[in-house]
Amino acid sequence: MKPKKVAVVFGGRSGEHVVSLRSAASIMEAIDKDKYDIVPVGITREGTWLTGPDAWLALWENRPPEEATPAVILTDPNRPGLLVQSASSPSEWIHQPVDIVFPVLHGTYGEDGTIQGLFEMAGVPYVGSGVLASSAAMDKGIMKTLFKESGLPVAPFIYFYRWEWTGQEQQWTTRVEEEIKFPCFVKPANLGSSVGITKVQREDKLPAAIEEALLYDDKVIVESLLEGREIECSVLGDIEPQTSRPGEIIPCNEFYDYRAKYIDDRSELVIPV
C-alpha cells in the first residue's frame, strides 16, 4: 500500500512557537515511516509558510531557509494539499497533495479553531479537535464558564479585558481580593504551556502579574489557588474515545511553570502500572 502523505504543521505566530517545534520534532521522529510520508510544513513567527527538509531547522535556528521553500495551503476542497513554490521558477507553484494534516501548533492560530477552520474549508482531514471545541477550550474564561454551567466543580475565577483593566486597576484588584483571594494565579486567557502565568502571593504583586499576562493576550483570567495533586490523562478518538492511564505531575518548581515543563528537566511524571 502506498504510504499516506502526512503534512506535519509546526511553529506559528504564537508565544508557544518554540514549544511547537519541540513537539513536532518528537512526532516526526515517532511516525512510522513505512506507513506515512512526512511533509514538514513550518510557519514562521511572522506567519510565512515553508516546506521542505530544511523547514524545521530553519525555524529552530531562526535563520533564512536554505532548502525550505514557500508554500500555501489550498482552500479548494477538490485539490486538497499545498501549493509549493518552484525552486527553478519562483513564479511557478506546484500542487503537492496531502492525505491528512497533523497540526502541532500550540496556542493562538493553532489550537483556537482558526487553522481548524482553514482545514475545514480546504476539505482536508486533520488530527485533533474541531473548530468549536478548539475555540471554546482555548479561551479559559469561556471554557470555565461552560464547565460551571454544566455543573462541574470549578475554582473561583474572574476575567477581564485590557480596556477594562486600564484606568480601573484598583477596582479589579479589590474584586480579586474579595472574590478570588490570595494566593491566586494570573494567566493570559488564550495561551498555554504556562506562558505568561504568575502565581501571586500578595495584592501588591497583582498589577505586575496582570501586565505580564497582557503581553500575550488582551484578555486575562485570575483564578483561585487549589491545593491538590495534578493528574493528567490523554483522550484519543471521537465516536469511541480511548483514554490513557492517568499520570501524576510532580513539578520541580513551585508550580508547573514553563521552566518546569520544558527547561529544567527535573519534573516527574508518575504513572501507576
C-alpha positions in Angstrom: 0.0 0.0 0.0 1.3 3.4 -0.9 2.3 5.5 2.2 -0.1 8.3 3.1 1.2 11.8 3.0 1.0 13.5 6.4 1.6 17.2 6.5 3.0 18.0 10.0 2.5 21.7 10.6 4.6 23.4 13.3 5.9 26.8 14.5 3.4 29.5 14.1 2.8 33.1 15.3 2.0 32.2 18.9 4.1 32.8 22.0 4.4 29.0 22.1 6.4 28.8 18.9 9.4 27.0 20.4 7.2 24.5 22.2 5.5 23.7 18.9 8.9 22.9 17.3 9.9 20.6 20.2 6.5 18.7 19.9 6.8 18.5 16.1 10.4 17.0 16.3 9.1 14.3 18.7 6.1 13.5 16.4 8.1 13.3 13.2 10.7 11.1 14.9 8.0 8.7 16.2 5.8 8.4 13.0 6.0 5.1 11.3 8.0 5.9 8.1 6.8 2.7 6.4 3.2 3.8 6.6 3.5 7.6 6.2 5.4 10.1 4.2 6.1 13.2 6.2 5.6 16.6 4.6 7.1 19.1 7.0 5.3 22.5 7.0 6.7 25.2 9.1 5.1 28.6 9.9 7.5 31.4 10.9 6.8 33.8 13.7 5.7 36.3 11.0 3.2 33.8 9.5 5.2 32.7 6.4 4.5 29.0 5.4 7.5 26.9 4.4 8.0 23.3 3.4 10.9 21.0 2.5 13.5 19.0 4.5 15.1 22.2 6.0 11.8 23.8 7.2 12.1 22.6 10.8 15.8 23.5 11.2 15.2 26.9 9.6 12.6 27.8 12.2 14.6 26.3 15.1 17.7 28.2 14.2 15.6 31.3 13.3 17.6 31.8 10.1 16.7 32.3 6.4 15.7 28.9 4.9 18.1 27.2 2.6 16.2 24.2 1.4 12.8 25.3 2.8 10.5 26.7 0.1 7.5 29.0 0.4 4.1 27.1 0.5 0.5 27.9 1.0 -2.5 25.6 1.7 -5.1 25.3 -1.0 -8.6 26.1 0.1 -10.0 24.2 -2.9 -11.6 21.0 -1.5 -11.3 19.4 -4.9 -7.5 19.6 -4.7 -6.5 19.1 -1.0 -2.9 19.9 -0.3 -0.3 22.6 -0.7 0.9 24.9 -3.4 4.8 24.9 -3.3 6.9 27.5 -5.0 9.1 26.0 -7.7 12.9 26.2 -7.0 13.7 26.7 -10.7 11.0 29.3 -11.4 9.7 31.4 -8.4 6.6 32.4 -10.4 5.6 28.8 -10.8 3.7 27.0 -8.0 3.4 23.2 -7.9 0.5 21.3 -6.3 1.6 18.9 -3.6 -1.3 16.7 -2.5 -1.6 15.5 1.1 -3.9 12.9 2.7 -4.1 14.4 6.2 -2.8 17.3 8.2 -1.3 16.9 11.7 -1.3 20.3 13.2 1.3 20.6 16.0 0.8 24.3 16.6 0.5 25.4 20.2 -1.5 28.5 21.3 -3.2 31.1 19.2 -3.6 30.5 15.5 -3.1 26.8 16.2 -5.3 25.5 19.0 -8.0 28.1 18.9 -10.1 26.9 16.0 -8.6 29.3 13.4 -6.5 26.9 11.5 -9.0 24.1 12.0 -11.5 26.3 10.1 -8.9 26.6 7.3 -8.6 22.9 7.1 -12.4 22.5 7.1 -12.6 25.0 4.2 -9.8 23.1 2.4 -11.6 19.8 2.8 -8.6 18.1 4.1 -8.8 15.7 7.1 -6.8 16.8 10.2 -5.8 15.5 13.6 -7.3 16.9 16.8 -10.4 18.7 17.9 -12.7 20.6 15.6 -13.4 24.3 15.3 -15.9 24.7 18.1 -14.1 22.5 20.7 -10.8 24.2 19.9 -12.1 27.7 20.1 -14.1 27.1 23.4 -11.2 25.2 25.1 -8.6 27.8 24.1 -10.3 30.7 25.9 -10.0 29.8 29.6 -12.8 32.2 30.5 -15.3 30.6 28.1 -14.1 27.1 28.9 -14.5 27.6 32.7 -17.9 29.3 32.2 -19.1 26.3 30.1 -17.8 23.9 32.8 -19.5 25.8 35.5 -22.8 25.9 33.6 -22.6 22.1 33.1 -22.4 21.6 36.9 -18.7 20.7 37.0 -16.7 22.0 40.1 -14.5 24.9 39.0 -12.2 27.1 41.1 -13.5 30.7 41.6 -12.4 32.9 38.7 -12.9 36.2 37.0 -11.7 37.5 33.7 -11.5 40.9 32.0 -10.1 42.7 29.0 -7.2 45.1 28.6 -9.6 48.1 28.2 -11.4 47.2 31.4 -8.2 47.0 33.4 -6.7 50.2 32.1 -7.7 53.1 34.4 -9.7 50.7 36.7 -6.8 48.9 38.3 -7.9 49.4 41.9 -11.5 48.2 41.2 -10.2 44.9 39.7 -7.6 44.5 42.5 -10.4 44.9 45.0 -12.5 42.3 43.2 -9.7 39.8 43.2 -9.1 40.3 46.9 -12.7 39.9 47.7 -13.8 37.1 45.3 -10.6 35.2 44.5 -8.3 35.8 47.5 -4.6 35.3 47.6 -2.6 33.4 46.6 -4.0 33.2 43.1 -2.9 32.6 39.5 -3.0 35.2 36.8 -3.0 33.9 33.2 -3.5 35.1 29.6 -6.9 33.7 28.7 -5.8 32.4 25.3 -2.4 30.7 25.7 -0.9 27.5 27.0 2.3 25.9 28.1 2.3 28.2 31.2 3.5 31.1 29.2 2.7 34.4 30.9 1.4 32.8 34.1 2.2 34.2 37.5 1.4 32.8 41.0 0.6 35.9 43.0 1.0 35.8 46.8 0.1 39.4 47.7 -2.1 42.2 46.5 0.8 44.5 45.7 2.2 41.9 43.2 -1.1 41.7 41.3 -0.7 44.6 38.8 2.7 43.4 37.6 1.3 39.9 37.0 -1.6 41.3 35.1 0.7 43.4 32.9 2.8 40.3 32.2 -0.3 38.4 31.1 -1.4 41.3 28.9 1.9 40.9 26.9 0.4 37.8 25.4 -3.3 38.4 25.2 -5.9 41.2 25.6 -7.9 39.1 28.0 -6.7 38.0 31.4 -8.1 35.4 33.8 -7.5 35.3 37.6 -8.3 32.1 39.5 -8.1 30.8 43.0 -5.3 28.5 44.0 -6.4 25.0 44.6 -4.2 22.8 46.8 -4.1 19.3 45.5 -2.5 16.8 43.1 -2.2 17.4 39.4 -3.3 14.5 37.3 -3.2 14.4 33.5 -5.0 12.0 31.1 -5.0 11.9 27.3 -8.0 11.1 25.2 -7.8 9.7 21.7 -10.7 9.3 19.3 -14.1 10.7 18.7 -17.1 8.3 18.4 -15.4 5.7 20.6 -12.7 7.6 22.5 -10.0 5.8 24.4 -8.2 7.2 27.4 -4.6 6.8 28.5 -3.6 5.7 32.0 -3.7 8.7 34.3 -0.3 10.2 35.4 0.5 12.5 38.2 2.7 15.5 37.5 5.2 16.4 40.3 6.7 19.8 39.3 10.3 20.6 40.2 9.3 24.3 40.8 6.7 25.9 43.0 4.1 25.1 40.3 4.2 23.6 36.8 5.5 26.7 35.1 7.3 26.9 31.7 10.7 26.1 33.1 9.4 23.1 35.0 7.7 21.8 31.8 10.4 22.4 29.2 13.7 23.6 30.5 14.8 22.3 34.0 14.1 18.6 33.1 13.6 17.8 36.8 9.8 17.4 36.9 8.4 13.9 37.4 5.5 12.1 35.8 4.3 9.2 37.9 2.2 6.6 36.1 0.9 3.6 38.1 1.5 0.2 36.5 
